[in-house]
Each structure stands twice: as C-alpha cells, then as structure tokens.
C-alpha cells in the first residue's frame, strides 16, 4: 500500500466545531475517503480570517488538510454548499443538528471509505434545508443511517417467532432491535413499546426505499402519525446510544412552545 | 513513568494545572512553571493572590449576568445609560468588544453561550429565561441580538426572536457583512450574500 500523503485535498462536511486556543477552532469533519476526522482551523475566529466563513457548521467545503502529529491542520477551505435553507429557519437548523449529532455518535474517527455516509449526510442536509417535510427526511435518514452502521431494525418479521408480521398494531423491542408480534409477546423478555400499524408501515416503507428518497417524499403525514413514528425511533436510538440526544430534546421544545 | 519521579511533586502539580488552561500545551505549561520557579517571590505570590481573588471576589451581576465585583455591575448601575435597550451577547468578552466601540449607551445581557444541540447546549443551559423576565420587568423598548454570526449564534437569535414575539419590544440583530480590511476575493458566498442583502444607501 502506498504511504498516505501528508496533505489531502477533500470535500468535507463540518459536523461540529468548538473554540480552541487563542483564536483557533477545532472542527469535526466528515470526509468521503477518510471518514470522520478532527482538524484545527488556525485563526478561524478572527473576523478577517480567510477560513472562517468557509468552514461554517453543517456546510460542505473543499478543504486542504495537512496531517500534523495528532490533529490535521486545515490550511485552505472554500465553501461549496452552505445548505442555506437550514440557516434561516430555526426548526430546519434543529433537524440539521440532530442529523449531525446522530452521525457523530454512530461513527468512529478515521474510518476509511465513508463515501456512502458522506453522500447520505449531504443529501439529507439538502432535504432538511429545502424539502417540504424535513421531519420525513429525518426519519428517512435515521433508517438509512442505522442500516449503514449496522443497527437496522427488523420490521418485516417478528424478532421472536421469526414469522412474517401481520398488518396489525404490535410491539417494538429496542433490546432485540425489531418488532415483536402478538404471538411472540409472551416469549419476549425485553421492555416493549407499542408500535401502531401506521408507524410500522411508514418505517418499513422508508427502510425498503432507503436508496430512493423520490419514492417517499410525496408522503403526507399528519402530526400524530409523525409523532408516533418519531417517538419510537427516538426511543430505539436513545437505547442504542445509551443517551438522550440534546438535539432531539431541542426539536421537541421547538414543537411544543 | 520513571522520568516523572525525578520532578518534584509541587512542580508537576503546577505544570498539570497550567496545561488545563485553554491554548496551553504541556511544553508551554512547563515553561511557565520553570519561569515562576526562577522569578522573585513577590512575583509568584502576586499571581497566587490574583488567582485566589478571581473567584472569591467576582460574581455574576444579578441583572445582566456579566462578571462583576459589585452587584449590580457598574454598567447596570451607571446613570445616563438607557435601561430600556438591551444588547444580548454570548460571552462577557463580547460585551467588552461592544463597550470598546464607545457608541453604545444601553444595557447588556450575557447568555454565557449559544444554542448548539450538537455540542450538548440547549436553551435551558443559557441565561435565556432570565432575559425574558428582565425584558418584561424593565419595560424594554429594544433588544439588540448581538450573538456571533454563525449557525449557533443565528439559531440563538431566532430562538430569542420567537420567545420575544409576544413581548412588546423591538427585536433587532447586528448587521453582518464584510470586515474592514478584508478582501472580497476571499469572502465566502454566504457572507457576501448577506452583505448584498444588507447593502445601504451611501450618504
């Protein structure tokens, strides 16, 4: 294998950033070829810094990185896609926070070949910025992401009896990672959440079309239908990550008040 | 580590304390420590006094949440400042930056951060509730949102705007655009767009 060059030119989406040192920023970037990595943007907090506007949170930029001893150093950047729609709208911005937090929590640093994840996040941020229903785009993203990172929920057959699911309201087990049918109910040891038929159908439809958003974007869901599917997904994800996401709580807050 | 034991414990303790400071790595921490070892006694004692006084003598202003010795802070208690105008900033240092311009004569409110769910900061972690109460109590005319121009600062601004929608107060946001001494060629497209949108008549 050829030695990795110390300098890489790559597109990157800025997943998170925090202040670092006197005027620097520590960025968490998602790149197609190196996965998630951390890089320092020197002087990025000064108003005249060439870099600052080009490495905005949740934007896609063309970056030149130099591999330092520990962290990469960002030497040049040019903003390519700012996903404008999510900057002017609090709710859409909150969905973007959620999408980025999920990706950050479900991935490790420096995984190579993250092209699929990168494309998924890019598409998702575009949809969150522009789509009629960013909440639907977010559900779609969750299922596609869980598939990529290996936590695809079982929505076609009962995780206990292994029989195909009947079209009826049943239960969901976060421990078992899928739906428990009424027949499997007495055999399950785990904590169960009810799953209504409409949520089951919705999530299954999203899961089956994980590569073709065009197939699902015309769906029109009521706030109740959305709420039921969302509660279930958030519970499953909180279980997998063993934490409640601040970004999810913030979304809830925005909807409530 | 055998190397470590050669260094006396008080020295390593200070090196460790320094290296927890923002922007200070282990090398700088050692350099500072050995500088203090060689410096005259009153120098390091003065530093120790200053450090001890920092926490013991300062508090948040109960009105604007700036760092202060006296409560309320000098700005909140100054005569001749307009208490019905409140500039909302993220950090005390942002307040100082606005004060340095010398043209703002209103009051402040320090949030101590910006909404950033991806970094685990939600509205309840900031002094937002305090601001809403204050706007009502002070009968404020104008709230100037002076959070940083960026996704987190903008989200905070939009959230405040939403929360203040029912209050009888004008909500404004600092203008954004091109920095003095900057170069158009290097400006990102979002900033340039905002600058175009916010262009003004030449007078």
Interface residues (C-beta under 8 A of the other chain):
Chain A: X15 X16 X18 X19 X20 X21 X22 X47 X48 X50 X52 X53 X54 X56 X57 X58 X59 X78 X79 X82 X84 X87 X89 X90 X93 X94 X97 X98 X100 X101 X104 X245 X246 X247 X249 X250 X253 X257
Chain B: X22 X23 X115 X116 X117 X118 X119 X120 X121 X122 X123 X150 X151 X152 X154 X155 X158 X159 X162 X163 X179 X181 X182 X186 X187 X188 X189 X190 X191
